Every structure is written in C-alpha cells, then in structure tokens.
Amino acid sequence: MLEVRDLAAFYGGAQILHSLSFGVGKGEVVALLGRNGAGKSTTLKSVMGLVTPRASSIAFEGGEIAGLPSYRICRLGLGYVPEERRIFKELSVAENLEVGRREAPPGQEAWSPERLFELFPNLAERRGTAGGDLSGGEQQMLTIARTLMGNPRLLLLDEPSEGIAPILVEQLAGTLAALKSQGLTLLLSEQNLHFARALADRAYIIEGGRIRYEGTIAELDARPEVRSAYLVV
C-alpha cells in the first residue's frame, strides 16, 4: 500500500533522514521505533508532505505522492495524527469531529460521529465538552477520531502513547487493535515498545535518520542486543 524508497529530508542545511526505505502492506500495522530525535516524526511528515522530501520515491497504492501538497495526499486516502494533537480547543468534541468530515470513497463505509462514539466511549460521554477541557489522553482520542472522519485508508500516528496516563494508553491500544481488525492500515512512530508490541506486525528501528533494523515484532523480541543498542534510554 505504501512504498518509500531512498527518503532524504532536511531542515535547512541539516540532513535529518538518510536514504530511508520501507513499506507497509494493506491491513498491516507497522511501527517506526527509535529514541527521541531519531527521525521518526520527520519520516511521517515527509510522507504527508509537511516536510518536502528530496531524492526519494513515495508511492501510495501505486501512485507517486512525493512532492504533492498535503491536502492532495490527504484526499488520496492518507490520514495523519500529529504528536501535537492540534485539536480546536474552543470547539466541542462533536464540533471537532465535524471539522474533519470528508466524504468516503465509493465502496467504503463512512465514519460518523455515532460510529466513533462507539469506538471511543470516553468521547461519547463528553461530546459537548470543549476540546481544551479534555485530558491529554482524551485529546489524543479526539485527534484520532477527527482524522477518521476523513475516511482514510492508511492512518499515520505520531507517538500516539506519548504523554497520556497508563490506563488510557491501554484503552488506546485496544481501540487501535479494533481498527486493525476492521482492516485499516496503520503506520505509527513510537518510543514505547510495549505499546507497539501490542499492535504491530513489523517494525523498523530508526537511529540517526537511518534504518538500523527491520523485522517482525517476534524477531525483534528475540534480539535483546538490538533493543539495547537502539531502544533503551
């Protein structure tokens, strides 16, 4: 579904990503793992066109998207959940969802607030509450729900477990597992190996803007030296 080849990215004159290549198959959950500052977020932003990639190919469902503006990438079926959440704090939960509404492509069941409130019962209880009055975990759920209102086929999540209470981390993992069971394809960046292990089929470890390891989660679990070298803080 997503094929990235030789991805390079810069902030000004500083090169952040160095010839990254990876893929995500339809229905898969793939995790980009690594310490803070490794290049995970820049990778997702490059795929979404928020950072302009150089000398690379990014293909989504066989079509080249490298260099396209973000709004066109979104319309093709990619949804992005930023680490910063970026909800509209003065709008209610229900109003935030309406902001994200986009017509579903033919043959795809559209997400509605009612479906999302079943998926996120915490939000159902607070549908009239302003986004700024939600907890960090509830804001994260709202950001994911708002993105789903755009009916993406591939969902990119940047550090979804970061900065939220452990009990809500477990709830969030269950919600994303439910999305996986419904056939949604997920690409997430994570520092939390426990969280990624509960969801991901495969993982790529990024360090210094380069991919240092790739394999299944089971293969990674069998390589303590890899985890120690690239994931232990």
PyMOL commands that set and color helices and strands:
alter all, ss='L'
color gray80, all
select helices_A, chain A and resi 40-47+70-75+93-99+113-119+121-125+131-133+136-148+166-181+193-197+217-221+224-230
alter helices_A, ss='H'
color red, helices_A
select strands_A, chain A and resi 2-11+14-24+29-33+57-60+63-64+78-81+154-158+185-190+202-207+210-216
alter strands_A, ss='S'
color yellow, strands_A
deselect
rebuild
show_as cartoon
